[in-house]
């Protein structure tokens, strides 16, 4: 059974339009998951944040202090 090219185009267009709402819901669900992960990770890091930045600062200061003190050439 052969269809005309215009019939195929019409059917494809109808199929694409029927999935429009589903795609929107999927994107909203993905956005909700991403926002949830960011919020949870932010809340968990909040209590470790002061010590984390202090440790990073000490590591940088220690590495900078050791520059040029190696027993190289």
PDB file as gemmi writes it, atoms N, CA and C in Angstrom:
CRYST1    1.000    1.000    1.000  90.00  90.00  90.00 P 1                      
ATOM      1  N   UNK A   1       0.847  -1.175   0.000  1.00  0.00           N  
ATOM      2  CA  UNK A   1       0.000   0.000   0.000  1.00  0.00           C  
ATOM      3  C   UNK A   1       0.892   1.237   0.000  1.00  0.00           C  
ATOM      4  N   UNK A   2       0.818   1.981  -1.048  1.00  0.00           N  
ATOM      5  CA  UNK A   2       1.662   3.163  -1.189  1.00  0.00           C  
ATOM      6  C   UNK A   2       0.890   4.409  -0.797  1.00  0.00           C  
ATOM      7  N   UNK A   3       1.591   5.301  -0.064  1.00  0.00           N  
ATOM      8  CA  UNK A   3       0.988   6.581   0.306  1.00  0.00           C  
ATOM      9  C   UNK A   3       1.657   7.680  -0.491  1.00  0.00           C  
ATOM     10  N   UNK A   4       0.922   8.706  -0.693  1.00  0.00           N  
ATOM     11  CA  UNK A   4       1.499   9.869  -1.350  1.00  0.00           C  
ATOM     12  C   UNK A   4       2.433  10.568  -0.373  1.00  0.00           C  
ATOM     13  N   UNK A   5       3.375  11.306  -0.906  1.00  0.00           N  
ATOM     14  CA  UNK A   5       4.352  12.011  -0.082  1.00  0.00           C  
ATOM     15  C   UNK A   5       3.666  13.004   0.851  1.00  0.00           C  
ATOM     16  N   UNK A   6       2.614  13.652   0.403  1.00  0.00           N  
ATOM     17  CA  UNK A   6       1.901  14.608   1.254  1.00  0.00           C  
ATOM     18  C   UNK A   6       1.229  13.904   2.431  1.00  0.00           C  
ATOM     19  N   UNK A   7       0.758  12.681   2.226  1.00  0.00           N  
ATOM     20  CA  UNK A   7       0.140  11.926   3.309  1.00  0.00           C  
ATOM     21  C   UNK A   7       1.174  11.541   4.363  1.00  0.00           C  
ATOM     22  N   UNK A   8       2.364  11.162   3.926  1.00  0.00           N  
ATOM     23  CA  UNK A   8       3.438  10.812   4.860  1.00  0.00           C  
ATOM     24  C   UNK A   8       3.812  12.043   5.683  1.00  0.00           C  
ATOM     25  N   UNK A   9       3.945  13.178   5.019  1.00  0.00           N  
ATOM     26  CA  UNK A   9       4.278  14.415   5.730  1.00  0.00           C  
ATOM     27  C   UNK A   9       3.214  14.793   6.746  1.00  0.00           C  
ATOM     28  N   UNK A  10       1.959  14.617   6.383  1.00  0.00           N  
ATOM     29  CA  UNK A  10       0.863  14.944   7.289  1.00  0.00           C  
ATOM     30  C   UNK A  10       0.883  14.026   8.510  1.00  0.00           C  
ATOM     31  N   UNK A  11       1.131  12.753   8.285  1.00  0.00           N  
ATOM     32  CA  UNK A  11       1.169  11.807   9.408  1.00  0.00           C  
ATOM     33  C   UNK A  11       2.356  12.090  10.331  1.00  0.00           C  
ATOM     34  N   UNK A  12       3.517  12.398   9.761  1.00  0.00           N  
ATOM     35  CA  UNK A  12       4.688  12.707  10.584  1.00  0.00           C  
ATOM     36  C   UNK A  12       4.464  13.976  11.399  1.00  0.00           C  
ATOM     37  N   UNK A  13       3.839  14.956  10.774  1.00  0.00           N  
ATOM     38  CA  UNK A  13       3.564  16.209  11.473  1.00  0.00           C  
ATOM     39  C   UNK A  13       2.599  15.974  12.631  1.00  0.00           C  
ATOM     40  N   UNK A  14       1.587  15.179  12.420  1.00  0.00           N  
ATOM     41  CA  UNK A  14       0.614  14.876  13.473  1.00  0.00           C  
ATOM     42  C   UNK A  14       1.286  14.122  14.614  1.00  0.00           C  
ATOM     43  N   UNK A  15       2.177  13.194  14.297  1.00  0.00           N  
ATOM     44  CA  UNK A  15       2.889  12.454  15.337  1.00  0.00           C  
ATOM     45  C   UNK A  15       3.793  13.375  16.145  1.00  0.00           C  
ATOM     46  N   UNK A  16       4.489  14.276  15.465  1.00  0.00           N  
ATOM     47  CA  UNK A  16       5.392  15.198  16.153  1.00  0.00           C  
ATOM     48  C   UNK A  16       4.613  16.124  17.079  1.00  0.00           C  
ATOM     49  N   UNK A  17       3.469  16.591  16.645  1.00  0.00           N  
ATOM     50  CA  UNK A  17       2.669  17.485  17.470  1.00  0.00           C  
ATOM     51  C   UNK A  17       2.058  16.757  18.656  1.00  0.00           C  
ATOM     52  N   UNK A  18       1.757  15.476  18.509  1.00  0.00           N  
ATOM     53  CA  UNK A  18       1.139  14.746  19.606  1.00  0.00           C  
ATOM     54  C   UNK A  18       2.134  14.475  20.735  1.00  0.00           C  
ATOM     55  N   UNK A  19       3.432  14.500  20.469  1.00  0.00           N  
ATOM     56  CA  UNK A  19       4.450  14.251  21.489  1.00  0.00           C  
ATOM     57  C   UNK A  19       4.942  15.542  22.137  1.00  0.00           C  
ATOM     58  N   UNK A  20       4.461  16.663  21.728  1.00  0.00           N  
ATOM     59  CA  UNK A  20       4.956  17.945  22.241  1.00  0.00           C  
ATOM     60  C   UNK A  20       4.766  18.065  23.753  1.00  0.00           C  
ATOM     61  N   UNK A  21       3.594  17.708  24.251  1.00  0.00           N  
ATOM     62  CA  UNK A  21       3.334  17.790  25.680  1.00  0.00           C  
ATOM     63  C   UNK A  21       4.181  16.819  26.477  1.00  0.00           C  
ATOM     64  N   UNK A  22       4.403  15.661  25.936  1.00  0.00           N  
ATOM     65  CA  UNK A  22       5.212  14.662  26.616  1.00  0.00           C  
ATOM     66  C   UNK A  22       6.652  15.150  26.742  1.00  0.00           C  
ATOM     67  N   UNK A  23       7.193  15.742  25.715  1.00  0.00           N  
ATOM     68  CA  UNK A  23       8.550  16.258  25.766  1.00  0.00           C  
ATOM     69  C   UNK A  23       8.682  17.349  26.820  1.00  0.00           C  
ATOM     70  N   UNK A  24       7.701  18.217  26.926  1.00  0.00           N  
ATOM     71  CA  UNK A  24       7.731  19.290  27.910  1.00  0.00           C  
ATOM     72  C   UNK A  24       7.752  18.720  29.323  1.00  0.00           C  
ATOM     73  N   UNK A  25       6.950  17.713  29.565  1.00  0.00           N  
ATOM     74  CA  UNK A  25       6.909  17.084  30.888  1.00  0.00           C  
ATOM     75  C   UNK A  25       8.244  16.424  31.194  1.00  0.00           C  
ATOM     76  N   UNK A  26       8.838  15.769  30.209  1.00  0.00           N  
ATOM     77  CA  UNK A  26      10.132  15.129  30.419  1.00  0.00           C  
ATOM     78  C   UNK A  26      11.201  16.157  30.765  1.00  0.00           C  
ATOM     79  N   UNK A  27      11.224  17.270  30.063  1.00  0.00           N  
ATOM     80  CA  UNK A  27      12.213  18.317  30.358  1.00  0.00           C  
ATOM     81  C   UNK A  27      11.996  18.906  31.746  1.00  0.00           C  
ATOM     82  N   UNK A  28      10.756  19.105  32.131  1.00  0.00           N  
ATOM     83  CA  UNK A  28      10.473  19.633  33.467  1.00  0.00           C  
ATOM     84  C   UNK A  28      10.911  18.652  34.553  1.00  0.00           C  
ATOM     85  N   UNK A  29      10.712  17.369  34.327  1.00  0.00           N  
ATOM     86  CA  UNK A  29      11.154  16.365  35.291  1.00  0.00           C  
ATOM     87  C   UNK A  29      12.676  16.346  35.406  1.00  0.00           C  
ATOM     88  N   UNK A  30      13.356  16.439  34.280  1.00  0.00           N  
ATOM     89  CA  UNK A  30      14.826  16.476  34.315  1.00  0.00           C  
ATOM     90  C   UNK A  30      15.315  17.722  35.047  1.00  0.00           C  
ATOM     91  N   UNK A  31      14.696  18.851  34.791  1.00  0.00           N  
ATOM     92  CA  UNK A  31      15.073  20.087  35.465  1.00  0.00           C  
ATOM     93  C   UNK A  31      14.844  19.981  36.966  1.00  0.00           C  
ATOM     94  N   UNK A  32      13.751  19.364  37.362  1.00  0.00           N  
ATOM     95  CA  UNK A  32      13.456  19.171  38.780  1.00  0.00           C  
ATOM     96  C   UNK A  32      14.515  18.302  39.449  1.00  0.00           C  
ATOM     97  N   UNK A  33      14.925  17.243  38.774  1.00  0.00           N  
ATOM     98  CA  UNK A  33      15.952  16.365  39.338  1.00  0.00           C  
ATOM     99  C   UNK A  33      17.273  17.104  39.482  1.00  0.00           C  
ATOM    100  N   UNK A  34      17.672  17.871  38.468  1.00  0.00           N  
ATOM    101  CA  UNK A  34      18.932  18.613  38.521  1.00  0.00           C  
ATOM    102  C   UNK A  34      18.900  19.638  39.649  1.00  0.00           C  
ATOM    103  N   UNK A  35      17.816  20.376  39.772  1.00  0.00           N  
ATOM    104  CA  UNK A  35      17.703  21.374  40.836  1.00  0.00           C  
ATOM    105  C   UNK A  35      17.738  20.691  42.202  1.00  0.00           C  
ATOM    106  N   UNK A  36      17.073  19.560  42.325  1.00  0.00           N  
ATOM    107  CA  UNK A  36      17.079  18.820  43.588  1.00  0.00           C  
ATOM    108  C   UNK A  36      18.474  18.361  43.968  1.00  0.00           C  
ATOM    109  N   UNK A  37      19.226  17.846  43.003  1.00  0.00           N  
ATOM    110  CA  UNK A  37      20.596  17.398  43.276  1.00  0.00           C  
ATOM    111  C   UNK A  37      21.474  18.570  43.695  1.00  0.00           C  
ATOM    112  N   UNK A  38      21.335  19.701  43.027  1.00  0.00           N  
ATOM    113  CA  UNK A  38      22.127  20.878  43.387  1.00  0.00           C  
ATOM    114  C   UNK A  38      21.782  21.353  44.797  1.00  0.00           C  
ATOM    115  N   UNK A  39      20.510  21.386  45.132  1.00  0.00           N  
ATOM    116  CA  UNK A  39      20.107  21.832  46.463  1.00  0.00           C  
ATOM    117  C   UNK A  39      20.597  20.890  47.560  1.00  0.00           C  
ATOM    118  N   UNK A  40      20.463  19.596  47.332  1.00  0.00           N  
ATOM    119  CA  UNK A  40      20.905  18.624  48.338  1.00  0.00           C  
ATOM    120  C   UNK A  40      22.418  18.675  48.512  1.00  0.00           C  
ATOM    121  N   UNK A  41      23.148  18.743  47.399  1.00  0.00           N  
ATOM    122  CA  UNK A  41      24.611  18.797  47.512  1.00  0.00           C  
ATOM    123  C   UNK A  41      25.049  20.103  48.153  1.00  0.00           C  
ATOM    124  N   UNK A  42      24.367  21.194  47.872  1.00  0.00           N  
ATOM    125  CA  UNK A  42      24.688  22.467  48.514  1.00  0.00           C  
ATOM    126  C   UNK A  42      24.439  22.426  50.002  1.00  0.00           C  
ATOM    127  N   UNK A  43      23.351  21.811  50.406  1.00  0.00           N  
ATOM    128  CA  UNK A  43      23.046  21.703  51.836  1.00  0.00           C  
ATOM    129  C   UNK A  43      24.060  20.816  52.549  1.00  0.00           C  
ATOM    130  N   UNK A  44      24.491  19.739  51.882  1.00  0.00           N  
ATOM    131  CA  UNK A  44      25.479  18.855  52.501  1.00  0.00           C  
ATOM    132  C   UNK A  44      26.847  19.518  52.586  1.00  0.00           C  
ATOM    133  N   UNK A  45      27.210  20.289  51.573  1.00  0.00           N  
ATOM    134  CA  UNK A  45      28.513  20.958  51.586  1.00  0.00           C  
ATOM    135  C   UNK A  45      28.549  22.154  52.527  1.00  0.00           C  
ATOM    136  N   UNK A  46      27.387  22.684  52.855  1.00  0.00           N  
ATOM    137  CA  UNK A  46      27.329  23.896  53.669  1.00  0.00           C  
ATOM    138  C   UNK A  46      28.017  23.706  55.022  1.00  0.00           C  
ATOM    139  N   UNK A  47      27.821  22.544  55.637  1.00  0.00           N  
ATOM    140  CA  UNK A  47      28.426  22.342  56.953  1.00  0.00           C  
ATOM    141  C   UNK A  47      29.922  22.053  56.851  1.00  0.00           C  
ATOM    142  N   UNK A  48      30.401  21.605  55.702  1.00  0.00           N  
ATOM    143  CA  UNK A  48      31.823  21.332  55.521  1.00  0.00           C  
ATOM    144  C   UNK A  48      32.559  22.498  54.864  1.00  0.00           C  
ATOM    145  N   UNK A  49      31.831  23.507  54.420  1.00  0.00           N  
ATOM    146  CA  UNK A  49      32.408  24.589  53.637  1.00  0.00           C  
ATOM    147  C   UNK A  49      33.510  25.359  54.368  1.00  0.00           C  
ATOM    148  N   UNK A  50      33.331  25.789  55.610  1.00  0.00           N  
ATOM    149  CA  UNK A  50      34.407  26.563  56.259  1.00  0.00           C  
ATOM    150  C   UNK A  50      35.707  25.768  56.360  1.00  0.00           C  
ATOM    151  N   UNK A  51      35.642  24.513  56.761  1.00  0.00           N  
ATOM    152  CA  UNK A  51      36.866  23.725  56.877  1.00  0.00           C  
ATOM    153  C   UNK A  51      37.423  23.373  55.506  1.00  0.00           C  
ATOM    154  N   UNK A  52      36.552  23.190  54.533  1.00  0.00           N  
ATOM    155  CA  UNK A  52      37.013  22.875  53.187  1.00  0.00           C  
ATOM    156  C   UNK A  52      37.853  24.010  52.623  1.00  0.00           C  
ATOM    157  N   UNK A  53      37.349  25.237  52.698  1.00  0.00           N  
ATOM    158  CA  UNK A  53      38.102  26.369  52.179  1.00  0.00           C  
ATOM    159  C   UNK A  53      39.376  26.617  52.976  1.00  0.00           C  
ATOM    160  N   UNK A  54      39.329  26.390  54.276  1.00  0.00           N  
ATOM    161  CA  UNK A  54      40.513  26.554  55.103  1.00  0.00           C  
ATOM    162  C   UNK A  54      41.581  25.530  54.709  1.00  0.00           C  
ATOM    163  N   UNK A  55      41.176  24.284  54.487  1.00  0.00           N  
ATOM    164  CA  UNK A  55      42.117  23.249  54.062  1.00  0.00           C  
ATOM    165  C   UNK A  55      42.724  23.563  52.703  1.00  0.00           C  
ATOM    166  N   UNK A  56      41.918  24.029  51.788  1.00  0.00           N  
ATOM    167  CA  UNK A  56      42.416  24.389  50.451  1.00  0.00           C  
ATOM    168  C   UNK A  56      43.421  25.528  50.562  1.00  0.00           C  
ATOM    169  N   UNK A  57      43.105  26.534  51.376  1.00  0.00           N  
ATOM    170  CA  UNK A  57      44.010  27.668  51.551  1.00  0.00           C  
ATOM    171  C   UNK A  57      45.337  27.210  52.155  1.00  0.00           C  
ATOM    172  N   UNK A  58      45.291  26.317  53.130  1.00  0.00           N  
ATOM    173  CA  UNK A  58      46.516  25.817  53.745  1.00  0.00           C  
ATOM    174  C   UNK A  58      47.337  25.000  52.745  1.00  0.00           C  
ATOM    175  N   UNK A  59      46.681  24.227  51.914  1.00  0.00           N  
ATOM    176  CA  UNK A  59      47.395  23.435  50.911  1.00  0.00           C  
ATOM    177  C   UNK A  59      48.083  24.333  49.895  1.00  0.00           C  
ATOM    178  N   UNK A  60      47.396  25.393  49.461  1.00  0.00           N  
ATOM    179  CA  UNK A  60      47.982  26.324  48.500  1.00  0.00           C  
ATOM    180  C   UNK A  60      49.154  27.064  49.129  1.00  0.00           C  
ATOM    181  N   UNK A  61      48.966  27.521  50.364  1.00  0.00           N  
ATOM    182  CA  UNK A  61      50.040  28.241  51.056  1.00  0.00           C  
ATOM    183  C   UNK A  61      51.244  27.323  51.259  1.00  0.00           C  
ATOM    184  N   UNK A  62      51.012  26.074  51.644  1.00  0.00           N  
ATOM    185  CA  UNK A  62      52.105  25.120  51.830  1.00  0.00           C  
ATOM    186  C   UNK A  62      52.838  24.830  50.535  1.00  0.00           C  
ATOM    187  N   UNK A  63      52.086  24.664  49.441  1.00  0.00           N  
ATOM    188  CA  UNK A  63      52.709  24.393  48.147  1.00  0.00           C  
ATOM    189  C   UNK A  63      53.498  25.601  47.666  1.00  0.00           C  
ATOM    190  N   UNK A  64      52.978  26.800  47.898  1.00  0.00           N  
ATOM    191  CA  UNK A  64      53.687  28.006  47.480  1.00  0.00           C  
ATOM    192  C   UNK A  64      54.958  28.188  48.307  1.00  0.00           C  
ATOM    193  N   UNK A  65      54.909  27.818  49.592  1.00  0.00           N  
ATOM    194  CA  UNK A  65      56.076  27.943  50.448  1.00  0.00           C  
ATOM    195  C   UNK A  65      57.177  26.961  50.074  1.00  0.00           C  
ATOM    196  N   UNK A  66      56.812  25.832  49.506  1.00  0.00           N  
ATOM    197  CA  UNK A  66      57.785  24.815  49.135  1.00  0.00           C  
ATOM    198  C   UNK A  66      58.409  25.059  47.767  1.00  0.00           C  
ATOM    199  N   UNK A  67      57.879  25.991  47.006  1.00  0.00           N  
ATOM    200  CA  UNK A  67      58.412  26.267  45.680  1.00  0.00           C  
ATOM    201  C   UNK A  67      59.838  26.804  45.810  1.00  0.00           C  
ATOM    202  N   UNK A  68      60.725  26.266  45.081  1.00  0.00           N  
ATOM    203  CA  UNK A  68      62.094  26.738  45.082  1.00  0.00           C  
ATOM    204  C   UNK A  68      62.948  26.161  46.193  1.00  0.00           C  
ATOM    205  N   UNK A  69      62.354  25.354  47.064  1.00  0.00           N  
ATOM    206  CA  UNK A  69      63.137  24.764  48.146  1.00  0.00           C  
ATOM    207  C   UNK A  69      63.534  23.337  47.841  1.00  0.00           C  
ATOM    208  N   UNK A  70      63.201  22.854  46.651  1.00  0.00           N  
ATOM    209  CA  UNK A  70      63.541  21.477  46.277  1.00  0.00           C  
ATOM    210  C   UNK A  70      65.040  21.311  46.100  1.00  0.00           C  
ATOM    211  N   UNK A  71      65.514  20.116  46.213  1.00  0.00           N  
ATOM    212  CA  UNK A  71      66.941  19.846  46.079  1.00  0.00           C  
ATOM    213  C   UNK A  71      67.308  19.547  44.652  1.00  0.00           C  
ATOM    214  N   UNK A  72      66.824  20.310  43.719  1.00  0.00           N  
ATOM    215  CA  UNK A  72      67.001  20.077  42.286  1.00  0.00           C  
ATOM    216  C   UNK A  72      68.426  20.145  41.811  1.00  0.00           C  
ATOM    217  N   UNK A  73      68.688  20.779  40.700  1.00  0.00           N  
ATOM    218  CA  UNK A  73      69.980  20.789  40.023  1.00  0.00           C  
ATOM    219  C   UNK A  73      70.990  21.402  40.944  1.00  0.00           C  
TER     220      UNK A  73                                                      
END                                                                             
